[in-house]
Amino acid sequence: MRDDTIPQTVLFPDLFNKPLIATFDQPHASSDGGAVLLKAAEARYELIDGFARCLVDDRQSGKVRHTLADLLAQRIYGLACGHPDANDADRLADDPIHKLLLGRDPIDGDPLASQPTISRFENHVGAQALYAMGRELAASVIDRHRQRLHGRARRITIDLDPTDDPTHGAQQLTFFNGHYDGWCYLPLLAFLTFNDEAEQYLCAAILRPGNAPATRGARGTLIRLLDMLRVAFPRARFLVRLDGGFATPALFDLLDAEPGLDYVVAMGENAVLTRCAESAMVDARTLSETSGQTEHVYTEARYAAGTWPHARRVVIKAEVVRLPGRDPRDNPRFVVTNLRRSPRFVYEQVYCARGDIENRIKELHDGLQIGRTSCSGFWANQLRVLLTAAAYVLMQELRLRAARTACARAQVTTLRERLLKLGVHVVRSARRIVLHLPTSTPFFNAWRHIALALGARTG
């Protein structure tokens, strides 16, 4: 059935006091009218051109209709607008806003790439190019914030965190993972926090096989980030926060050897640490029995595993958890650190602050579908992860520019609904392009504020 044979009119004869007709006949219109903000945000990073420079175009020039930069832009802008599938390409091929984002005439410009073209592109990028794109992502994010902060930052926090990416097919290097009880990939994500800001900025996204240990790729990622950050912020001191899966001798040796670096790394319980915590656990049990509530006591110890060259400071949180209808439960926690602050401060103010990373990861999963790794090839899926990371970087830029507006702390899905998903009618004349957006846009003030912050001018 051709598109022109599909009925374009829907009639609701009984809903209102007059018959209601919905007619899908508005040409040159889009539901992503606010997405021009993404183009303005991308101009601050120039990620698309940077990614394109990492790729080699070995296609026959006479047959090329879409440049590599156009293919990258189509996917990144599409992901940010909530179109995570390559199949969405066919439905958006003639969307005037998406053509405009790629620098094409919104009315008469060539259609965007089709799904087969997108799929061929995704499956053509190799490991070397992907490594270069990963470096470009980190360099672009770091340089953006170097410019924003004028190269001055007191402290920069680096958080590494793995996440599970469930798989449901025959993807290459997917494995069953007992911890997550399913077949999956295990992407490694890296975030940067500058000074005491609330936002953690994504700067690296590395797809890993489903059976990868937590530390795979962590050492190399930390070294590369520290090298880049020291050039961009020569006076900054660094803090690295990691969960228990990273507590290995090699990583501790790296952290100890780096100058100007503090760290807090969770560590799993063992017999020696249990003995170190026992005195504090006795106090916590006494407090909990008296209050009938969850109680905790902080202490510290010097501890050296058999494979460590020397003892390190371990902050101990001796906790007794009480939940209604359940018996009290001991819950000791351990954090290895070189910080000299009090145990309570190190645990509550420094280590626990990394918990907000979970919100960033949820945004990547729920708001941008970073788990849409359904290609059969591993490297094609790594490309999808990198493109999703780039889309997230642009959304974080919008949130940064939304300071002091109703969108200042909005999640990615909310940002998209408030700022990007605006109905628009596009009119092009010989001199200009006009986007006719609804006068009833609820978050017009926030949209205008962000647009001006990204370089727009009032008309």
C-alpha positions as CSV (number, residue, x, y, z in Angstrom):
1,M,0.0,0.0,0.0
2,R,1.4,3.4,-1.0
3,D,1.4,6.3,1.4
4,D,-1.0,8.2,-0.8
5,T,-3.6,5.5,-0.4
6,I,-3.6,5.6,3.4
7,P,-6.5,7.7,4.7
8,Q,-5.2,11.0,6.0
9,T,-8.5,12.1,7.7
10,V,-10.0,10.8,10.9
11,L,-13.6,11.7,11.9
12,F,-14.9,11.9,15.5
13,P,-18.6,12.5,15.0
14,D,-19.9,12.2,18.6
15,L,-17.2,13.6,20.9
16,F,-18.2,17.3,20.7
17,N,-21.3,19.4,19.8
18,K,-19.9,19.5,16.3
19,P,-18.2,16.8,14.3
20,L,-14.4,16.8,14.7
21,I,-12.1,16.1,11.8
22,A,-8.4,15.5,12.2
23,T,-6.6,15.9,8.8
24,F,-3.0,15.1,8.4
25,D,-2.4,17.4,5.5
26,Q,0.0,20.1,6.8
27,P,3.1,20.2,4.6
28,H,6.4,21.5,5.8
29,A,5.6,20.8,9.4
30,S,7.4,18.9,12.2
31,S,6.9,17.8,15.8
32,D,10.5,18.5,16.6
33,G,10.4,22.3,16.2
34,G,12.5,23.1,19.2
35,A,15.4,20.9,18.1
36,V,17.2,23.9,16.6
37,L,18.5,24.3,20.2
38,L,20.5,21.1,19.6
39,K,22.2,22.6,16.6
40,A,23.2,25.6,18.7
41,A,24.5,23.3,21.5
42,E,26.5,21.2,19.1
43,A,28.3,24.4,17.8
44,R,29.8,24.6,21.3
45,Y,31.3,21.1,21.0
46,E,31.8,20.5,17.3
47,L,31.5,16.8,18.1
48,I,30.0,15.8,14.7
49,D,32.9,17.2,12.7
50,G,35.3,15.8,15.3
51,F,33.8,12.3,14.9
52,A,33.8,12.6,11.1
53,R,37.5,13.3,11.2
54,C,38.1,10.0,12.9
55,L,36.5,8.1,10.0
56,V,37.8,7.1,6.6
57,D,35.3,7.4,3.8
58,D,36.2,4.6,1.3
59,R,32.9,4.8,-0.6
60,Q,32.9,5.5,-4.3
61,S,32.6,9.3,-4.5
62,G,30.3,9.3,-7.5
63,K,27.7,7.3,-5.5
64,V,27.8,9.2,-2.2
65,R,24.6,11.1,-1.4
66,H,25.2,11.5,2.3
67,T,28.5,12.5,3.9
68,L,29.8,10.8,7.0
69,A,29.2,14.0,8.9
70,D,25.6,14.0,7.7
71,L,25.1,10.4,8.8
72,L,26.6,11.1,12.2
73,A,24.4,14.3,12.6
74,Q,21.3,12.5,11.5
75,R,21.7,9.8,14.2
76,I,22.9,12.1,17.0
77,Y,20.1,14.6,16.5
78,G,17.6,11.8,16.0
79,L,18.6,10.1,19.3
80,A,18.3,13.4,21.2
81,C,14.8,13.9,19.8
82,G,13.7,10.5,20.9
83,H,14.2,8.5,17.7
84,P,16.7,5.8,18.8
85,D,16.1,3.3,16.0
86,A,17.7,3.3,12.5
87,N,14.2,2.4,11.3
88,D,13.1,5.9,12.4
89,A,15.2,7.2,9.5
90,D,12.6,6.4,6.9
91,R,9.8,8.1,8.8
92,L,11.9,11.3,9.3
93,A,13.5,11.4,5.8
94,D,11.5,14.5,4.7
95,D,11.0,16.1,8.1
96,P,11.9,19.8,7.5
97,I,13.5,20.3,10.9
98,H,15.7,17.3,10.7
99,K,16.8,18.4,7.2
100,L,17.4,21.9,8.6
101,L,19.6,20.5,11.3
102,L,21.8,18.9,8.6
103,G,22.2,22.2,6.8
104,R,19.7,21.3,4.0
105,D,16.9,23.3,2.7
106,P,13.9,22.3,4.9
107,I,11.5,22.5,1.9
108,D,13.4,21.4,-1.2
109,G,16.4,19.8,0.4
110,D,17.3,16.2,-0.4
111,P,15.7,13.6,1.9
112,L,17.8,12.2,4.8
113,A,19.5,8.8,4.6
114,S,17.3,5.7,4.6
115,Q,17.5,2.9,7.2
116,P,19.6,0.7,4.9
117,T,22.1,3.5,4.5
118,I,22.3,4.1,8.2
119,S,22.7,0.4,8.9
120,R,25.5,0.0,6.4
121,F,27.2,3.0,8.0
122,E,26.9,1.6,11.5
123,N,28.4,-1.7,10.5
124,H,31.3,-0.2,8.6
125,V,33.1,1.6,11.4
126,G,36.1,-0.3,12.8
127,A,37.8,-0.5,16.2
128,Q,40.6,2.0,15.4
129,A,38.1,4.7,14.3
130,L,35.9,4.0,17.4
131,Y,38.9,4.4,19.7
132,A,39.6,7.8,18.0
133,M,36.0,8.8,18.4
134,G,36.1,7.9,22.1
135,R,39.1,10.2,22.6
136,E,37.4,12.9,20.6
137,L,34.3,12.7,22.9
138,A,36.4,13.1,26.0
139,A,38.6,15.9,24.5
140,S,35.5,17.8,23.3
141,V,33.8,17.7,26.7
142,I,36.9,18.7,28.5
143,D,37.6,21.5,26.2
144,R,34.1,22.8,26.4
145,H,34.3,23.1,30.2
146,R,37.8,24.5,30.0
147,Q,36.4,27.4,28.0
148,R,33.4,27.7,30.3
149,L,35.6,27.8,33.5
150,H,38.5,29.6,31.8
151,G,40.8,26.8,32.7
152,R,40.3,27.3,36.5
153,A,38.9,24.6,38.7
154,R,39.8,23.8,42.3
155,R,38.7,20.2,42.2
156,I,37.6,17.8,39.4
157,T,35.9,14.6,40.3
158,I,36.1,11.5,38.1
159,D,33.4,8.8,38.5
160,L,33.6,5.5,36.7
161,D,30.6,3.2,36.8
162,P,29.6,0.1,34.9
163,T,26.0,-0.6,33.9
164,D,24.2,-3.5,32.4
165,D,22.9,-3.5,28.9
166,P,20.6,-6.5,28.5
167,T,20.7,-8.2,25.1
168,H,18.0,-10.2,23.5
169,G,19.6,-11.8,20.4
170,A,22.8,-13.1,18.9
171,Q,24.9,-10.0,19.4
172,Q,28.6,-10.5,19.2
173,L,30.4,-10.8,22.6
174,T,27.2,-10.8,24.6
175,F,27.5,-13.2,27.6
176,F,25.5,-14.4,30.5
177,N,26.3,-12.4,33.7
178,G,25.5,-14.0,37.0
179,H,25.4,-10.8,38.9
180,Y,22.7,-9.3,36.6
181,D,21.1,-12.7,36.0
182,G,20.9,-12.3,32.2
183,W,22.7,-11.9,28.9
184,C,24.1,-8.5,28.5
185,Y,26.9,-6.1,27.6
186,L,28.6,-4.1,30.4
187,P,29.3,-0.6,29.3
188,L,31.8,1.5,31.3
189,L,30.8,5.1,31.7
190,A,32.9,8.0,33.0
191,F,31.6,11.3,34.3
192,L,33.3,14.6,35.4
193,T,32.2,17.0,38.1
194,F,33.7,20.4,38.3
195,N,34.2,22.0,41.8
196,D,30.9,21.7,43.7
197,E,28.5,21.7,40.7
198,A,25.5,19.4,40.8
199,E,25.9,18.0,37.3
200,Q,28.1,15.1,36.4
201,Y,29.2,15.4,32.7
202,L,29.5,12.3,30.6
203,C,32.9,12.1,28.9
204,A,33.4,8.4,28.0
205,A,31.2,5.4,27.1
206,I,33.0,2.1,26.4
207,L,31.0,-1.0,25.5
208,R,32.4,-4.2,27.0
209,P,31.5,-7.9,26.7
210,G,29.0,-9.2,29.1
211,N,31.6,-11.2,31.1
212,A,34.1,-8.3,31.4
213,P,35.5,-7.7,34.9
214,A,34.6,-4.3,36.4
215,T,38.2,-3.1,35.9
216,R,38.4,-3.8,32.2
217,G,39.2,-0.5,30.5
218,A,39.2,1.5,33.8
219,R,42.9,2.0,34.1
220,G,43.4,3.2,30.5
221,T,40.4,5.4,30.8
222,L,41.6,7.1,34.0
223,I,45.1,7.6,32.6
224,R,43.7,9.3,29.4
225,L,41.3,11.5,31.3
226,L,43.9,12.6,33.8
227,D,46.4,13.5,31.0
228,M,43.7,15.6,29.2
229,L,42.4,17.2,32.4
230,R,45.9,18.2,33.6
231,V,46.6,20.0,30.3
232,A,43.2,21.8,30.4
233,F,43.2,22.5,34.2
234,P,46.8,22.7,35.3
235,R,46.0,23.8,38.9
236,A,43.2,21.4,39.7
237,R,43.3,18.7,42.2
238,F,41.5,15.4,41.3
239,L,39.2,13.1,43.2
240,V,38.4,9.6,41.8
241,R,35.3,7.7,43.2
242,L,34.8,4.1,42.4
243,D,32.6,1.2,43.6
244,G,33.8,-2.1,45.0
245,G,34.3,-3.8,41.7
246,F,37.3,-1.6,41.0
247,A,39.2,-2.4,44.2
248,T,42.2,-4.2,42.7
249,P,45.9,-3.9,43.5
250,A,46.7,-2.6,40.0
251,L,44.2,0.2,40.3
252,F,45.2,1.2,43.8
253,D,48.8,1.3,42.7
254,L,47.9,3.6,39.8
255,L,45.8,5.9,42.2
256,D,48.7,6.1,44.7
257,A,51.2,6.9,42.0
258,E,49.3,9.8,40.5
259,P,50.3,13.3,42.0
260,G,47.6,15.6,43.2
261,L,44.9,12.9,43.3
262,D,42.6,11.8,46.1
263,Y,40.4,8.7,45.9
264,V,37.6,6.9,47.6
265,V,37.1,3.3,46.5
266,A,34.5,0.9,48.0
267,M,35.7,-2.5,49.1
268,G,33.9,-5.7,49.7
269,E,33.7,-7.3,53.2
270,N,36.2,-10.0,54.2
271,A,37.2,-11.7,57.4
272,V,40.0,-9.2,58.3
273,L,37.8,-6.1,57.7
274,T,34.9,-7.8,59.6
275,R,37.2,-8.0,62.6
276,C,38.3,-4.4,62.2
277,A,34.6,-3.3,62.2
278,E,33.5,-5.5,65.1
279,S,34.0,-3.0,67.9
280,A,32.1,-0.3,66.0
281,M,29.4,-2.9,65.1
282,V,28.9,-3.6,68.9
283,D,28.3,0.1,69.4
284,A,25.9,0.3,66.5
285,R,23.9,-2.7,67.7
286,T,23.6,-1.0,71.2
287,L,22.4,2.2,69.7
288,S,19.9,0.4,67.4
289,E,18.5,-1.6,70.3
290,T,18.0,1.6,72.3
291,S,16.4,3.6,69.5
292,G,14.6,0.9,67.6
293,Q,15.9,2.6,64.4
294,T,18.7,2.0,61.9
295,E,21.9,3.3,63.4
296,H,25.5,3.5,62.3
297,V,28.9,4.3,63.7
298,Y,32.0,5.4,61.9
299,T,35.5,4.4,62.5
300,E,38.7,3.6,60.5
301,A,41.6,1.1,60.3
302,R,44.8,0.5,58.5
303,Y,44.5,-2.5,56.2
304,A,46.7,-4.3,53.7
305,A,45.5,-7.2,51.6
306,G,48.1,-9.9,50.9
307,T,48.8,-8.5,47.4
308,W,49.2,-4.9,48.5
309,P,52.7,-3.4,49.0
310,H,51.6,-1.4,52.0
311,A,48.7,-0.7,54.3
312,R,46.0,1.8,53.3
313,R,43.4,3.8,55.3
314,V,40.0,2.1,55.4
315,V,36.9,4.1,56.5
316,I,34.3,1.8,58.1
317,K,30.6,2.4,58.4
318,A,29.3,0.0,61.0
319,E,25.6,0.0,60.4
320,V,22.6,-2.0,61.8
321,V,19.6,-1.8,59.5
322,R,16.1,-2.1,61.0
323,L,13.1,-2.5,58.7
324,P,9.4,-3.0,59.8
325,G,8.6,-6.6,60.3
326,R,12.2,-7.8,59.9
327,D,15.0,-8.7,62.2
328,P,17.9,-6.3,62.6
329,R,20.6,-6.8,60.0
330,D,24.3,-5.9,60.2
331,N,25.5,-3.9,57.2
332,P,29.1,-2.9,57.5
333,R,30.6,-0.9,54.6
334,F,34.2,-0.2,53.8
335,V,35.9,2.5,51.7
336,V,39.6,2.7,51.0
337,T,40.9,6.3,50.8
338,N,43.9,8.5,51.0
339,L,41.8,11.5,52.2
340,R,42.5,12.7,55.8
341,R,39.1,14.0,56.7
342,S,36.9,12.4,59.4
343,P,35.4,8.9,58.6
344,R,31.9,10.3,58.6
345,F,32.8,13.1,56.2
346,V,34.6,10.8,53.8
347,Y,31.8,8.4,53.7
348,E,28.7,10.6,53.7
349,Q,30.0,13.8,52.0
350,V,32.5,12.3,49.5
351,Y,31.7,8.7,48.7
352,C,27.9,8.7,49.0
353,A,27.8,11.8,46.7
354,R,28.6,9.4,43.8
355,G,25.1,8.0,44.2
356,D,23.7,10.7,41.9
357,I,25.6,9.0,39.0
358,E,22.7,6.5,39.0
359,N,20.4,9.3,37.9
360,R,22.7,10.1,35.0
361,I,22.8,6.4,34.0
362,K,19.0,6.1,34.2
363,E,18.7,9.1,31.9
364,L,21.0,7.3,29.4
365,H,18.9,4.2,29.6
366,D,15.4,5.6,29.8
367,G,15.8,8.9,28.1
368,L,18.2,8.1,25.3
369,Q,18.0,4.3,25.0
370,I,21.7,3.7,25.3
371,G,20.8,0.0,25.5
372,R,19.6,-0.1,21.9
373,T,22.6,-2.3,21.0
374,S,20.8,-4.7,18.7
375,C,23.3,-4.9,15.9
376,S,24.9,-8.3,15.4
377,G,28.4,-6.8,15.3
378,F,30.1,-5.6,18.5
379,W,31.8,-2.6,16.9
380,A,28.5,-1.4,15.4
381,N,27.0,-1.5,18.9
382,Q,30.0,0.5,20.3
383,L,29.3,3.1,17.6
384,R,25.7,3.3,18.8
385,V,26.8,3.8,22.4
386,L,29.1,6.6,21.3
387,L,26.4,8.3,19.3
388,T,24.1,8.1,22.2
389,A,26.7,9.5,24.5
390,A,27.1,12.5,22.1
391,A,23.4,13.1,22.1
392,Y,23.5,13.1,25.9
393,V,26.3,15.6,25.9
394,L,24.1,17.9,23.9
395,M,21.2,17.4,26.2
396,Q,23.4,18.2,29.2
397,E,24.5,21.4,27.5
398,L,20.8,22.4,27.2
399,R,20.3,21.7,30.9
400,L,23.4,23.7,31.7
401,R,22.1,26.7,29.8
402,A,18.7,26.3,31.5
403,A,20.0,27.6,34.8
404,R,17.5,29.6,36.7
405,T,14.6,28.3,34.6
406,A,11.9,25.7,35.1
407,C,14.2,23.2,33.2
408,A,17.3,23.7,35.3
409,R,17.2,20.2,36.9
410,A,14.8,18.5,34.5
411,Q,15.6,15.0,33.4
412,V,16.4,14.3,29.7
413,T,12.9,13.0,28.9
414,T,11.4,16.1,30.5
415,L,13.8,18.4,28.6
416,R,12.9,16.8,25.3
417,E,9.1,17.2,26.0
418,R,9.4,20.8,27.2
419,L,12.0,22.1,24.7
420,L,12.2,19.9,21.6
421,K,8.8,18.4,21.0
422,L,7.1,21.5,19.7
423,G,4.8,21.5,16.7
424,V,6.2,23.8,14.0
425,H,5.2,25.0,10.5
426,V,8.3,25.9,8.5
427,V,8.1,28.7,6.0
428,R,11.1,29.5,3.7
429,S,11.5,32.7,1.7
430,A,14.3,34.0,-0.5
431,R,15.8,35.8,2.5
432,R,15.1,33.6,5.5
433,I,13.6,30.6,7.2
434,V,10.8,31.2,9.7
435,L,9.7,28.6,12.3
436,H,6.1,29.2,13.3
437,L,5.8,27.7,16.8
438,P,2.7,27.6,19.0
439,T,2.1,30.8,21.0
440,S,0.8,28.5,23.8
441,T,4.2,26.8,24.3
442,P,4.2,26.2,28.1
443,F,7.9,26.6,28.6
444,F,8.5,29.4,26.1
445,N,10.5,31.5,28.7
446,A,12.9,28.6,29.3
447,W,13.3,27.9,25.6
448,R,14.0,31.6,24.9
449,H,16.5,31.8,27.8
450,I,18.4,28.8,26.5
451,A,18.4,30.0,22.9
452,L,19.8,33.4,24.0
453,A,22.4,31.6,26.1
454,L,23.5,29.6,23.1
455,G,24.0,32.7,20.9
456,A,20.6,33.6,19.6
457,R,19.5,37.3,19.4
458,T,16.1,38.8,19.9
459,G,14.3,39.8,16.7
